[in-house]
Amino acid sequence: MSTAQREWYDSYLMPNYAPAPMIPVRGSGSRMWDQEGREYIDFAGGIAVNALGHAHPDLVAALTDQAGRLWHTANILATEPALNLARQLVELTFAEKVFFCNSGAEANEAALKLARRYAFDHHGKQKDRILAFDNAFHGRTLFTVTAGGQANYREGFGPLPGAIEHLPFNDTKALNEAFADDVCAVIVEPVQGEGGVIAADKTFLQAIRRLCDEHHALMILDEVQTGVGRVGTLYAYQAFDVVPDILTTGKGLGGGFPVAAALSKADVAESLKVGTHGSTWGGNPMGCAVASTVLDIVSSEAVLKGVSERRQRFEKALRTLGDKYGLFGEIRGMGLLIGCVLNEPWQGKARDLMHAAQEEGVFVLIAGASVLRMAPSLIIPEEDIAEGLERLERAIACFCESEKA
Ligand SMILES: *Cc1c(COP(=O)(O)O)cnc(C)c1O
């Protein structure tokens, strides 16, 4: 076989993504190398997925060990890795029951279906309204993209699932006004990731909790991006002092292997009776074996504390950079989910800045047109942070210079 080339992408793949011109072939920790052997620092972390960086030896061992034993059985048989992971998730969180699937969208799809079904079982089919928020992101299936708060992601895909309403994020007054007994669920991210790295106000999440209780609605917390240590607690709800009815987790859970889950209390889970929902690969032994190892490592106090320390380091350096070049003002988000909000003259240019960073050898993300986002490994070494920030500064200097010209 000949060596794969970037041009093949445009020939053979559907054009819904626009990947960088280079092709990475290897990663180790927070560094990656492309086909030419050029090295990059990874502040993108596969979009908040590579929680322990690339090729973490414990994850490689968990995966290869399981790969030599049993790959797949489907859910007609229980497997040891799925049982272990479910038990671990229950022990580490508020949850009593777990549903496994393969992606964040599927976890949210399961959560939304479960909420509708729970309302149907307990209150009747008129209780079907779902409240969601502007700029939210919950995935790309038709149900989850409809719950998401970006109209352009739904455009042209109708007819869409009904009885889903969007309210302004962090607006308790609007929430109060929209709530009624026909609401079956509220779905919300503790920190809007794709929507611009905006943390919910604690009082806002607590108001959702209170209104859900008053109206017998379920609170679904989408922790696909914020979960698994990303914000400095194992799950973000633990930092907000709010316990949801259903929580979804994906992205970092498998540290790069596709595995996701919806978690709930036992009484809620009762509504997913035999045959009501399913997934062929959900609970795949390899994904579960890797996820168990990820949770073992990330749930340790040292790793979680390290997230907060790294946050401080990033924030301090980014503030200095932002001030020096007048490029960004606000640094927002929580833990190692970091958003740098571009100042007025550079608004709409986050993508150009991301490309400039790539050229200097550091991967970053964007969240909308005017926010530079970073979601590095939770255990990124000190020297990689320093080196990555140096490269980012070079990119910023070039970028600011060329924008002036
Ligand atoms: C990424 C993301 C999803 C979708 O996850 P996929 O694995 O891409 O389906 C859902 N919710 C949030 C908050 C996300 O960040």
The ligand as a MOL file (V3000), in Angstrom:
LIG
                    3D

  0  0  0     0  0            999 V3000
M  V30 BEGIN CTAB
M  V30 COUNTS 15 15 0 0 0
M  V30 BEGIN ATOM
M  V30 1 C -18.8830 16.7610 21.8720 0
M  V30 2 C -20.1390 16.9510 22.6010 0
M  V30 3 C -21.2760 16.1610 22.3310 0
M  V30 4 C -21.3210 15.1660 21.2010 0
M  V30 5 O -20.4310 14.1150 21.3790 0
M  V30 6 P -20.0910 13.1530 20.1320 0
M  V30 7 O -19.2300 12.1030 20.7430 0
M  V30 8 O -19.3960 13.9960 19.1120 0
M  V30 9 O -21.3850 12.6340 19.6170 0
M  V30 10 C -22.3900 16.3390 23.1160 0
M  V30 11 N -22.4100 17.2410 24.1100 0
M  V30 12 C -21.3510 18.0220 24.3980 0
M  V30 13 C -21.4270 18.9880 25.5380 0
M  V30 14 C -20.1760 17.9190 23.6560 0
M  V30 15 O -19.1350 18.7020 23.9240 0
M  V30 END ATOM
M  V30 BEGIN BOND
M  V30 1 1 1 2
M  V30 2 1 2 3
M  V30 3 2 2 14
M  V30 4 1 3 4
M  V30 5 2 3 10
M  V30 6 1 4 5
M  V30 7 1 5 6
M  V30 8 2 6 7
M  V30 9 1 6 8
M  V30 10 1 6 9
M  V30 11 1 10 11
M  V30 12 2 11 12
M  V30 13 1 12 13
M  V30 14 1 12 14
M  V30 15 1 14 15
M  V30 END BOND
M  V30 END CTAB
M  END
